[in-house]
């Protein structure tokens, strides 16, 4: 808790740090810390942002009374007018509208904003925010906007819990007496913060300090340079907080985790990126050599190669060793195996659709924003009525529109003369959920190098995200010669988890069968409920080793892939192929289905660094 207090003090003193985000579950003291800071600060005010704030309240709205009286447009001062030079407090930042949040961040980065009458207003502030991860996460891009990040946890020791209970009981019974008891401690913190503000400009930042910080960030594989800047200014501010005029190594080490923990990437990921670049360069060199060799071959050899290439093209979804009918299927020889769920987490950002759907949708959920026409949802803006069906009137916007014309309109005994063209309608926005079908390849190849264990963990991490966003989920597997719908669309994550745990591997890969059955289910869902948005997440290596009713497997796969693309079914393919040499069948399938492609290996490398 003391670390959080110091970090809040540093962020409030120095805006160059970039603000602070406090994360923790309900009841750990996030809001209490910010309120206590408000009682201590003397040079700045803390302006709280309402959770359901409108854009008018954020940047300023028309003063209707003054406009009607004078006939001249007058605008009220907004929250951002008051936030300039102060602290903007955003409680539950993960629940704030993304449109409002993006506007706040853009304005703070620019240092100014324009009112509705195009007046430029200077605006620069420090953001202090809190969030409860159980109520939904935030994107890594937004997380990087904060200079410092502190994760608070509840006290599990019996002595700490007893102390908290005793303090809570005292505050409930005698709040005034408790305020007096902590008055001296508040004054000490107030004095520290004031001294820190006075000494900050005197702190010398030496070349060796900059070099040390840059090296720490390099060794931590920090993406971008916001971490370097935040660590530099946090170190300098902490030095001033301790009454020093230069940065010591202890200052850097004290604030390092606050500034970098939410930005650190995996060393394996960095190494993998470097190796991938080297592999690409080597591959390019090999390709160039191969081209030279091919140019030197005889015409007869070219004809033979062309014939072989055409054969391989027909079998692009089948592994070479399994495409021959005379060969036994390798997967038939693999024993049936059971696998636990691993510890992998897939960043649920792959499911996010940041584009608003400007169509009329019904339904419930929390993932995708849509425009609602039946008076439900949050009021985001207003528009002119396009027909005579006048309902859900935005009275404030209507009065605002009419106010500017009162100077030229006859009053006719009315306080304000409103014409039909003045009426404005509320445009509302609410969220709807998806139906997510997890289609899992359970053939024998998924048992190689425990791919099923990692795939199960990936599915489970996405199941948890679906639960938070109130999505419906369904679970289907395919192996041997059939596909099975283990779980019809439901919101029960416990049932999905139990069935996921029981999935076994073994047998051949009826890829077409699985895709065909999944397609029929998703189309059926879409027909029954046009407002539902079905999503397919396919875990497979893309190797089709089983035919479907004697059909040409490659041609059948191409046709079903085109169906997904034609019906515009949102599809994600997670490639479970492993090994140094990869054949890329899942990537080929993703291209044909117009699906988003992901490699399971990338998530395995990042599993300890996912912020969900």
N, C-alpha and C positions, 0 to 999 in steps of 0.2 A: 504493500500500500504506500510505503514511503517513496518508492521509485515512481509511482504514478503521481504523487504530489509534486515531486521535484520536476518530473517531465512536464506536467501542466504549467508549473511556474516558468520553466525555460521557454516553452512555446508561447506563453502569454507575453513574456518580456520581448522576445525577438521574433518578429514576423518573418524574417528571412529563413527561419527553420522550416516553415511550411505547414504549421498547424500540427494537430495531434488527433489520433483516433484511439478511443478507449473501447476495447472489446471484452465482453464477458456476459455470462448468463444473468438472469433476473436475480436481483437481490445482492449483488457483490459490491455495490457502492459507487457505481459509475456516476449517477446523477448527483449523489450526495457530495462527491468530490468536486464536481463543477460548481455546485451551489456554494460550497465552502470557499472556493476560489473567488466567487463573486463578492463575498463579504470581505475579502482581503485586499483586492485590487483598489488602488486609489486613483490611478491615472487613466484607466480604461474601464469601459462598461461592457458587460456581457449581454448581448442582444439574442434572445431565443427565437429560433425560427419555428413557427407553427407547423405541425405535421401536414396539414391539408391546405397550405398557403396557395393562393392563386397568383398568377403572373401579375395581375393588377396590384395586389398588395406587396409584391416583391419589388417592382420597379416604379410604382406610383400610379394613381388613378385620378380621374377627373373629380374635382371638388364640385359636386352638383349644385350645392346651395350658392356658392360664390359665382358659379357660371351663370345660374339663372338670374341672380341679382344684378350682375354687371354686364352680362351678355358677352363676356370674354372668358376664354378657356383658362381655368385655374386648376392646378394639379396639387394633390396632397403629397406630402413627403412619405416615402416608403420605408420599409425595413432597411433596405440597402443604403438609404440616405443616412440613417442613424448608425449603421454598422461601420461606416468609413472611419478608419483609425482605431476601431474598437475590435471586439471579439464577437464573431457570429457563432452561436452555439446551436448545433444541429443534433437533437436527440433522436435516436433510432434512424440513423441516416440510411439504413438499408430499406426503410419503408417510405422514404421520400420519393415523390414522382421523379423519374429519370430526367424528364424535360426540365423541371425546376432545378434539379441538382446540376445538370450540365450548364444551365444558364448561370448559376451561382459561380461555378468553377471558372467559366469563361470570363465572367466579369472580374473576378478576383485576379486572374492571370493578366488581363488587359489593364486593370487599374482604373477603369471608367465604364460607364454605361450610358445609354441614351434613353431619355424619357419618351413618352408617346408624342410629345410635341417637339422631338428631335433636339432636346437640350442635352449637352454632354455634361455628365456629373462625375466628378472624381470619386473613386471608390476603391479602397484597399483595406483589407481586414484579415484577421487571423481566424481560421476555422478550428473550433474544438468540436469534435463529434463523438457520439457513442453509438454502439450497436450491440444487439444480442444475436449471436450466430445461429441460435435455434430458430429465429424468425426469418431466416434467409441470409444468404451471403452477399458480398459485393464483388465486383469484378477486380481482377488484378490491376487493371488500368486505373481504376478509381483508388485502389489501395495505395498505388504508387504516388498518388497526388499528395498524400500526407507525409510530412517530414518525419514524424515520430509515431510509433505504434506500440501500445501497451495492452497486454492481455491480462485481465484480472480474473482471479479464480476465488472460489469460496474457501473459507477456512475449515479444514476437516479435523483439526486437533481439538480434543475435548476442552482444553484450557482456553483456547482462542474462542471457541463457540460460547463458553460460559461467560467470558469477558464481554463479548458482543451482546449477549442477552441481558447482562447486568446494565450495560450502558443504555440499551434500548429502553429498559424499564425506567431508568432515571429520566431519560428524555421525555417519555410519555407522562410521567408523574409531575416533574418539575422542570419544564423546558427553560424558563427564565433563569433559574439557578444554574442550569447546565451551561447556558450561554455565558454567564458571568465566570464560571469555572474555566472555560476555554478562552476567555477574552485575552489573557496574557499570552497564550500560545498563538492566537491569531495575530497579535501585535508583533511577535517575533517573526512570523512568516511575512508579515507586511513589511517589516524592516528589511528582511533579506531580499525581497523582491525589489524594493525601492533602491537598495544599494546595488543590486545587480544591474538595474536600468542605468544607474549613474556610472558604473564602471565599464559597461559593455563596450563603449566606443574607445576606451583606453586599452583594451586587450590587444596585444600585438599578435598578428598571425604571421609566423615566420615560414620561410621556404621549406624548412625541414618538417614543419607541421603539415603543410600541404602534401609533401611527398609521402609522409607516413600514412595520411588518410587515403591518398590515392592508391598506395600499395595494399592497404587493408581491403579496400573495395575491390581491387583487382583480384586479390587472393580469394575473396568471397564470391567471385563471379557475379557481381552486381550488374544487372541490366540497366543501361542508361546511366545518367550522371546525377539524377536527383538525389540518390543516396549519398554521393560524395559531398554535395552541397549541404544536405541536411546534417551530415556528420560533422562537417567543418564548423557550421554555425552553432550546432548544439554543444560542441566541445568548447568553443570560445565563450558561449553563454554560461556554461557550467563553471568555467574558470572564473568568470565574473561573479557568479553565485557564491564561489568560495573565496572571494576577495583577492583574486590573483590577476595580474595584468599580462600574463602569458599562458599559453596552453601547455599543460603537462601531459605526460603519457597516461597518467591516471584519469585525467579528464576524458580523453578519447576512449579509453577502455570502459569507463562508466556509462557513456551514452551510446556506445557502439551498437549494442543489441537493440536499443530503442529506435535507432535510425536505419538499421540494416536488416533486422530479422525478417521483415515482411517483403524484402526485396532479394534475398539470397537465392541464387539458383544452385542446382545440383552440380558438383564437380564432374560427375559422370556425364551430365547433359552437355557441359562445355567440351569435355573430351570427345564426346560422341559427335558434336558439331564439327570439331576440328578434324576428326577421323573421316567424317562424311565428306568434308571438303577435299581432303586428300584423296579419298576413294574416287570422288568425282573427277579430280584432275588425272588420276591414274587411268580411270576408265576412258577419259577423253583421249589420252595418249594411245591406249590400246585400240580404240576405235580408229584413230588415224592410221595406225600401223596395219590394222585389218583391211582398211580401205586400199592401202597401197598394195598389199598382198593380193587382194581380189582383182585389182586392175592388171596384175601381172599373170593371172591365170589364163588358160586356153579357153576358147569359146565353148568347147564341149563341156568343160567343167562348169561354166556359167549356167549352161542349160540345166545341168544336173542339180546345181544349187537352187535354181529357180523352182524346179519341180519339188525339191525337198521343202523349200520355204512355203509353197502353197499347201503342202500337206500339214506342215506345222501350224499354219494359219487356221486351218479347219479345226485343229485340236487345241486352240489357245486356252481353253478352260481346263484341259486334261493334262495332268503330269505325264511326261513322255513315257515313264516306265509303267504307267497304268492304262495308257490309251490303246494298247494292243490287246485285242480280244483273247489272244492265246495266253496272256499273262494272268496269273491269279491276282486278285486284289490284295494289296498289302494290308489294307485296313481290316480285311476279314480275319487275318491271323493275329490281330491285336486283341488281347483279352479285355473283357469288360472290367472297367475300373471305376472306383468312386473317389471323389476329390473334395477336400474341404474348401472353404472360401478363404482366399488369401487376404493380404493386407493392402492391396493396391487400391488407389482412389483415382477415378477419372474426373477431371475438372468438368463440372456440369455446365460450363460455359458453352460446350458444344451443342447444348439444347436451346440456348438462348436465341430468341429471334428479336433483335432490337428494332426491327421495322414495325411501325404501327400498321394495323390492318384497317384501312379506311372503308370498311364495309359493315353492314349491320349484322351483328352476331348476338346470339343468346348463349346462355350456359354459365357454368361456374368454374372457378379456378383462380390461379394467381400468376400464371406464367406470361401470357400474351395479352397485350393491350388491344382493345378493339373499341370502336365507336358505337355507342348505344343510343337508340332512338326512342326508348320507352320510359324515359324519366329515371333510369337507374344509373348509378355510377357517379364518379367525381366530376364536378363541373370544371372543365378546362378552358373553355373559351365560349364566345358567342358568335352567332351569324344571323344574317337577314333571313326572314321567312321567304321561301320560294313559292309557296302556295297559300291558299286561304285557310289551311288547317293550322290555326294558331293555338299552340299549347306549349306547356313548359317554358313560359316566358321568363327571360332574364330581365327583371325589372330594373336592376341597377344599370345595365347596359342600355336599356330602353330609355331611361331617364337621362343618361349621359348623352345619348344621341340627340334627344329632343332639346336638351338644355341649350345647346349652341344656337338654336333657331328662335328662342323666346323673344329676342330683341326685335325680330321682324314679323312675328306672328301676333295676330290679335288674341287677347286673352279670353274673350267671350265669357267672362265671369269665372274662368278656371284659374287655379293656382299655377298650373302648367298645361300648355296646349300640346297634346301628343297626337301626331298623325299616324296613319297606318304604316307608312314606310319607316317610322321610328322603331317599331317593335323588333326586338331581337330574341332569338331562340337560344336556349342553353345547349351547348354541345358537350356531351358527357362521355366519359371514358371509364371502362372497367376492364377487368381481366378475366380471361377464360382459360381453361386448362386444355391439355392435349390428351389423346389416348396413345400411349407409347407401347408398341409391341417389341419385346426383346426376342429376337430369333437367334438361337444359339446352336452352332454346329457342335454336335455331340459325337461325332465320328471318332474312330480310333486315333486319327492324327492329332486330335486335341489332347491326347494323353502324353504326347511327346514333350519332354522338358516341362511338364506340369502346366501346359498352356491352359487347360481347363480351370485349374486353380486360380490363375490370374484373371481369366475371362469371367469367372464367377464373381471375383472381387470387383471387377469393373462394372458388371451388371448391378451388383448390390450397391455400389456407391451411387450409381445413377438412380436406383430405386429410392434411395434416401432423399435425393433431390426431388424426385417426382412426388414423394409424400409431402415435402414442404410446400410444393406448388400445387398440391391437390390435383395432380394429374391421375388419370386412370392408367393402369399398367396391365399388360398381358404377357404371358410367357409361353414360348413355343420352342421346341427342339426338333432337330432332324438328324437321324442316323439309321444305319442299316438300309432298309428300303422304304422308310416311312417318315412322316413328320407328325408330331403330336402337339396339340394345344393343351399344355399342362394347366394353364390358368387363364380363363376368360377375362375380359376387361373388368378390373376391380380397383378399389382404392385401398385394399387391405395389403399393406406391405408385409405384415407378419406371414400371411399365406404365401406370398411371393418368395419370401426368404426361405421358408421351410421347403418349398418345392425346388427352389434353386439349389439348396444344399443337397438334395437327393438326386440331382442329375448325374448320370453315369456316362462314361465314354466307351466306345467300341463299335466296330462295324465300318461299313463303307459310308460314303458321303453323298446322299441324295439331294444335292444342292438345288436342283430344279424343283423337286418335290416340295422342299421347304419354302422356296420363294413363291411357288404357285399357291400353296395353302395360305401363306401369309398375305398374299395379294388379295385373295378372295375374302379373307377376314377384314382387311383394311378397307376394301371397297364397300363391303357390307356395312361397316361402321359409318362410312362417309354417306352412304345412301340413307341410312336410318336417321342420321342426325347431320344435316348439312353444316351446322355450326361447329361440329367437332373437327378437330385438326389431328388426323392420325399421323404418327411418326413411326418409322421402322428403324430399329437399331440392330444391325446384323453383325454377329461375332463369327468370323470364319476366316480360313486361310484361302478360300476361293477355289479349292481343288475339288472338282466334281468327279467322283470315282464310281458313280452308280448311275445307270441310265433310267429313264422314266418311261415305262410301258413300251420299251423297245424303240423309242424315238431317238433321233439324232440329238445327243445331249448338247453339243455346242450350239446348234441352231435353235434348240428349245430355250437355252439360256439367253441367247440374244433376243429372242422374241419376248420372253418374260421381262427382261431388263428394259426393253423399249416400252412395255406396258406401264411399268413404274414411272418412266420418264413422261409418257403421254398423259397419264392420270395425275401427274404432278404430286406424287406422294413423296413427302419429305423423308429422305433416307440417309442414314449414317452407316458406313461400313467400317468396323474396327478390325483391322487385319491382324490375325493371330499367328501369321507365319513367322517362324523363328529360324535361326541359322545364319551363317555368314553369307551364303548364296541364297538369294530369294528370287522366286520365279515371278512374283508380281501378279498372280491370277486375281487376287482381290482388288487390286488397283484397276485392272482391266474391266472387271465387273462394275466397279464404282463409276468409271467413265461412261460405260454404256447406260447405267441407271441414272446418270446425272446426280450421283450421290456424293455426299461429303466423305472424304477418305481420312481415316486415322490409323496410325500404327500403334498396336498395343505396347510395343517395346518403348515407345516414347513416354507412355504413362508409367511404365515400370521404373524408368530412370527418375521420374519426378515424384514418385509416390509419397515421399516424406516431406514434400514441399508444396503440397496442394493446399490452397486456401479455399475451402468450400463454403 
